[in-house]
Amino acid sequence: MKRKHSEAILATYELKRVIYLDVNIELNGKLPVEIKVSLFKRLGSKDRYRARVARLEHYRIQPSFPQRKGVPAHQASDEEIWVQDPFFQLGEREMRATSVTDAIQQLLSAIKTKLD
């Protein structure tokens, strides 16, 4: 039996807050590590939230197309890219909180616990 597209959506979340942290840990020779925490609230719920934690990584990217005589036509560029961070293992688990502030406090507590 085919599902209607409207039945395929399980939950909808709204971005409520983004905070940035400088974390005093060394990762790949870099200190401090820049962390971004995005907090989402489940629409239609009073107390359900979800979070994503990402760290800022720096990459040198070399385009492979277009080429001239087998050599890339454009120079490499240094880019900053937010990468979802498995270190904190917060993933996209849902949590319960009484407010956005309470949810942020729970997340900060979980991050501090992971760093200890």
C-alpha positions in Angstrom: 0.0 0.0 0.0 1.4 3.4 -1.0 1.6 6.1 1.6 0.6 9.7 0.9 3.5 12.1 1.3 1.7 13.9 4.2 1.7 10.6 6.1 5.5 10.1 5.6 6.5 13.1 7.8 6.9 11.8 11.4 7.8 15.0 13.2 8.7 18.6 12.3 11.2 20.6 14.3 11.9 24.4 14.4 15.3 25.9 15.1 15.1 27.7 18.4 18.7 28.7 19.2 22.2 28.3 18.0 25.2 28.8 20.4 28.9 28.7 19.7 31.5 27.4 22.1 35.3 27.5 22.2 36.1 24.2 23.9 39.5 23.8 25.5 40.4 20.4 24.0 43.0 19.5 21.4 41.7 17.8 18.3 44.0 17.1 15.3 46.6 19.5 16.8 44.1 22.4 17.0 43.3 24.1 20.3 40.6 25.4 21.1 38.0 23.5 19.1 35.0 25.6 17.9 31.7 24.0 18.5 28.2 24.9 17.3 25.1 23.6 19.1 21.8 23.9 17.3 18.6 23.4 19.3 15.4 22.4 17.7 11.9 22.2 19.2 9.4 19.6 18.0 6.3 21.5 16.7 3.1 20.6 18.5 5.0 19.6 21.7 5.5 21.6 24.8 8.7 19.8 26.0 10.4 17.9 23.2 13.7 19.1 21.8 16.5 17.8 19.6 20.1 19.0 19.2 22.9 18.8 16.8 26.5 19.4 17.7 29.1 20.3 15.1 32.7 21.4 15.1 34.4 23.8 12.7 36.9 22.1 10.5 39.3 23.7 8.0 39.9 22.0 4.6 41.9 22.8 1.5 39.7 21.9 -1.4 41.0 21.5 -5.0 38.3 21.4 -7.7 38.9 18.7 -10.2 36.8 20.3 -12.9 37.2 22.1 -15.2 40.7 21.2 -16.3 43.2 22.6 -18.8 45.6 20.0 -20.3 44.9 17.6 -17.4 45.5 20.3 -14.7 42.7 21.9 -12.6 41.8 25.3 -14.0 41.1 26.8 -10.5 43.4 27.1 -7.5 42.8 25.3 -4.3 40.8 27.2 -1.7 40.8 27.0 2.1 37.3 26.5 3.4 35.6 26.3 6.8 33.0 23.5 7.1 30.8 22.6 10.1 31.1 18.8 10.6 28.6 16.9 12.8 30.7 15.8 15.8 30.4 12.2 16.9 32.7 12.9 19.9 29.8 14.3 22.0 27.4 11.6 20.9 24.4 13.8 21.3 23.4 13.0 17.7 19.8 13.8 17.1 18.4 12.2 20.2 15.2 13.7 21.4 15.1 15.1 24.9 12.6 16.7 27.3 13.0 20.1 28.7 10.6 22.7 30.3 12.0 25.6 28.1 14.7 26.5 25.6 16.9 27.7 28.4 16.4 24.4 30.3 17.3 22.5 27.1 20.4 24.6 26.6 21.5 23.9 30.2 21.0 20.2 29.7 23.1 20.3 26.5 25.9 22.3 28.1 25.9 19.9 31.1 26.2 16.9 28.7 29.0 18.5 26.8 30.9 19.3 30.1 30.4 15.8 31.3 31.8 14.4 28.1 34.9 16.7 28.4 35.6 15.6 32.0 
